[in-house]
Amino acid sequence: MRPPPFFIADNLGLDFLNTLAVPVDTKVEWIASGEDLLVWLKQAGLVPQDVLDGLRKSALPGELDAVAGQARALRDWFKAFVYKHMGKPLDSKALRQLEPLNQLLARDEAFGQIVVRDRLSDGEHGHGRDGAGVARLALRPRRRWRSPETLLLPIARSLADLVCSEDFTYLKACEGPTCTLLFIDRTRGSARRWCSMAVCGNRAKQAAYRNRAQQVGK
């Protein structure tokens, strides 16, 4: 049985790259189909539920599966970029390699709408309520979802955010012998070694304990 997707990277762009991984001993693909892609986008909080429902109903046969294939190709291409640059800061020379991502971002039709909100959600900008309890105005981000291919746009944005907001010096791969999960190390002293202490960290502790026991027994 396939485990649920991992959101352990502390960055959605890396979480997307982790949709193909070897978390323990077996390679797992979380975007094998169009439906898989819709499920992951919902769990990642990248696409509103009503948009996912609408595209699920309006898509032509095989159309969502084709978009999932494009998502996998995007993931494979960008993962190669990450492995090439991880462990050191990105410099301006990397921009040319990111041209395919810029081309995808150029297809976006994002815009903002002024709304009345008494509490701001993620991505909104405004002032909440004043002292009298009167609702203020806020700018809410919107996007035109014209076709299933637009599902790639929030993914592209998350990859762009990774490139522009994170220091690749702190981008790591789990040290588990077979694990391939990536993450941003935000710990003091950059001490994080595992995707999860409950999985790979615990396995490493058990392996170290067995090794010590064997040494004592000799």
C-alpha positions as CSV (number, residue, x, y, z in Angstrom):
1,M,0.0,0.0,0.0
2,R,1.3,3.4,-1.0
3,P,2.0,5.7,2.0
4,P,0.6,9.3,2.0
5,P,2.7,12.0,0.4
6,F,5.5,13.4,2.5
7,F,5.5,17.1,3.5
8,I,8.7,17.1,5.5
9,A,10.9,19.4,3.4
10,D,9.9,22.7,4.9
11,N,9.4,24.0,1.4
12,L,6.6,23.1,-1.0
13,G,8.9,23.1,-4.0
14,L,11.0,20.4,-2.4
15,D,7.9,18.5,-1.3
16,F,6.9,18.4,-5.0
17,L,10.3,16.9,-5.9
18,N,9.8,14.4,-3.1
19,T,6.7,13.0,-4.9
20,L,9.1,10.5,-6.4
21,A,11.3,9.1,-3.6
22,V,12.6,6.0,-1.9
23,P,11.6,6.9,1.7
24,V,12.5,3.5,3.1
25,D,13.4,0.6,0.7
26,T,11.0,0.9,-2.3
27,K,10.6,3.7,-4.8
28,V,7.2,5.4,-4.6
29,E,5.5,7.5,-7.2
30,W,2.8,9.9,-5.9
31,I,1.9,11.4,-9.3
32,A,1.3,8.3,-11.4
33,S,-2.0,9.6,-12.8
34,G,-4.0,12.7,-13.2
35,E,-6.1,11.9,-10.2
36,D,-2.9,11.5,-8.2
37,L,-1.9,15.0,-9.2
38,L,-5.2,16.4,-8.1
39,V,-5.0,14.7,-4.7
40,W,-1.4,15.9,-4.2
41,L,-2.3,19.5,-5.1
42,K,-5.2,19.5,-2.6
43,Q,-3.0,18.1,0.1
44,A,-0.3,20.7,-0.7
45,G,-2.9,23.5,-0.5
46,L,-1.8,24.8,-3.9
47,V,-5.2,24.7,-5.7
48,P,-8.7,25.4,-4.3
49,Q,-11.0,22.5,-4.0
50,D,-13.7,24.0,-6.3
51,V,-11.1,24.4,-9.0
52,L,-9.9,20.8,-8.7
53,D,-13.6,19.6,-8.8
54,G,-14.3,21.7,-11.8
55,L,-11.3,20.6,-13.8
56,R,-12.0,16.9,-12.8
57,K,-15.4,17.3,-14.4
58,S,-14.5,19.3,-17.5
59,A,-11.2,17.5,-18.5
60,L,-11.3,15.4,-21.6
61,P,-10.4,11.7,-21.3
62,G,-6.7,11.3,-20.7
63,E,-6.2,15.0,-20.3
64,L,-5.4,15.0,-16.6
65,D,-3.1,12.0,-17.1
66,A,-1.2,14.0,-19.7
67,V,-0.8,16.9,-17.3
68,A,0.5,14.5,-14.7
69,G,3.1,13.4,-17.2
70,Q,4.1,17.0,-17.7
71,A,4.4,17.4,-14.0
72,R,6.6,14.4,-13.7
73,A,8.8,15.7,-16.5
74,L,9.0,19.1,-14.7
75,R,10.0,17.4,-11.5
76,D,12.7,15.3,-13.1
77,W,14.2,18.3,-14.9
78,F,14.2,20.5,-11.8
79,K,15.5,17.7,-9.5
80,A,18.5,17.5,-11.7
81,F,19.0,21.2,-11.3
82,V,18.7,20.9,-7.5
83,Y,21.2,18.1,-7.2
84,K,23.7,20.1,-9.3
85,H,23.5,23.1,-7.1
86,M,22.6,21.9,-3.6
87,G,25.1,22.6,-0.8
88,K,26.2,26.0,-2.1
89,P,24.5,29.4,-2.8
90,L,23.0,29.9,-6.2
91,D,24.6,32.6,-8.3
92,S,23.4,34.5,-11.4
93,K,25.0,31.9,-13.7
94,A,22.1,29.6,-12.8
95,L,19.6,31.8,-14.4
96,R,20.2,30.5,-17.9
97,Q,19.5,26.9,-16.7
98,L,16.1,28.1,-15.3
99,E,14.8,29.4,-18.6
100,P,12.3,26.5,-19.0
101,L,10.8,27.4,-15.6
102,N,10.6,31.1,-16.6
103,Q,8.8,30.0,-19.8
104,L,6.2,28.1,-17.8
105,L,5.8,31.0,-15.3
106,A,5.1,33.3,-18.2
107,R,1.9,31.4,-19.0
108,D,0.4,32.3,-15.6
109,E,-2.8,34.4,-15.5
110,A,-2.6,35.4,-11.8
111,F,-4.3,38.6,-10.6
112,G,-5.6,40.2,-7.4
113,Q,-9.1,41.1,-6.3
114,I,-10.0,43.5,-3.5
115,V,-12.4,41.9,-1.1
116,V,-13.8,42.5,2.4
117,R,-12.3,40.2,5.0
118,D,-12.4,40.3,8.7
119,R,-9.4,37.9,8.9
120,L,-6.7,37.5,6.4
121,S,-5.7,34.1,5.0
122,D,-2.3,33.1,3.5
123,G,-1.4,35.2,0.5
124,E,-3.8,38.1,1.3
125,H,-2.7,41.6,2.3
126,G,-4.7,44.0,4.3
127,H,-5.3,45.4,7.8
128,G,-7.9,43.1,9.3
129,R,-10.5,44.9,11.6
130,D,-10.1,48.3,13.1
131,G,-10.8,49.1,16.7
132,A,-14.5,49.5,16.0
133,G,-14.8,46.0,14.6
134,V,-15.4,47.3,11.0
135,A,-14.1,44.9,8.3
136,R,-11.2,46.2,6.2
137,L,-10.3,45.6,2.6
138,A,-7.8,43.0,1.5
139,L,-6.2,41.9,-1.7
140,R,-6.8,38.3,-2.5
141,P,-4.8,36.5,-5.1
142,R,-6.7,34.8,-7.9
143,R,-5.8,32.8,-11.0
144,R,-7.6,31.9,-14.2
145,W,-7.8,28.1,-14.5
146,R,-8.5,27.9,-18.2
147,S,-7.4,24.3,-18.7
148,P,-5.9,21.3,-16.8
149,E,-2.4,22.5,-17.8
150,T,-2.9,25.5,-15.5
151,L,-2.4,23.1,-12.6
152,L,1.3,23.2,-13.4
153,L,1.4,27.0,-12.6
154,P,1.3,26.9,-8.8
155,I,3.9,24.1,-8.9
156,A,6.1,26.3,-11.1
157,R,5.6,29.1,-8.6
158,S,6.6,26.9,-5.7
159,L,9.8,25.9,-7.6
160,A,10.5,29.6,-8.3
161,D,10.0,30.4,-4.6
162,L,12.5,27.7,-3.7
163,V,15.1,29.2,-6.1
164,C,14.5,32.8,-5.0
165,S,13.9,32.5,-1.3
166,E,16.0,29.6,-0.1
167,D,19.8,29.4,0.4
168,F,20.8,26.2,-1.4
169,T,23.6,25.8,1.1
170,Y,21.0,24.4,3.5
171,L,19.3,22.1,1.0
172,K,20.1,18.5,1.9
173,A,19.2,14.9,1.1
174,C,18.4,12.5,3.9
175,E,21.4,10.5,5.0
176,G,19.3,7.3,5.2
177,P,21.2,4.6,3.2
178,T,18.3,4.2,0.7
179,C,16.2,7.4,1.3
180,T,16.1,10.1,-1.4
181,L,13.9,12.7,0.4
182,L,15.1,16.3,0.2
183,F,14.7,19.1,2.8
184,I,15.8,22.5,3.9
185,D,17.8,22.3,7.1
186,R,16.7,25.1,9.4
187,T,18.1,23.6,12.5
188,R,20.7,25.5,14.6
189,G,24.2,24.6,13.4
190,S,22.7,22.9,10.3
191,A,22.5,19.6,12.3
192,R,19.5,18.0,10.6
193,R,20.5,14.7,9.0
194,W,17.2,12.8,8.4
195,C,14.0,13.3,6.6
196,S,12.3,12.2,9.8
197,M,13.6,11.1,13.1
198,A,10.6,8.7,13.3
199,V,11.7,6.9,10.1
200,C,15.3,7.2,8.9
201,G,16.6,8.7,12.2
202,N,15.2,5.7,14.1
203,R,16.5,3.2,11.6
204,A,20.0,4.8,12.0
205,K,19.8,4.5,15.8
206,Q,18.8,0.9,15.6
207,A,21.6,0.1,13.1
208,A,24.1,1.9,15.4
209,Y,22.8,-0.1,18.4
210,R,23.2,-3.4,16.5
211,N,26.7,-2.5,15.5
212,R,27.7,-1.7,19.0
213,A,26.2,-4.9,20.3
214,Q,28.1,-6.9,17.7
215,Q,31.4,-5.1,18.6
216,V,30.8,-6.0,22.3
217,G,30.1,-9.6,21.4
218,K,33.4,-10.1,19.6
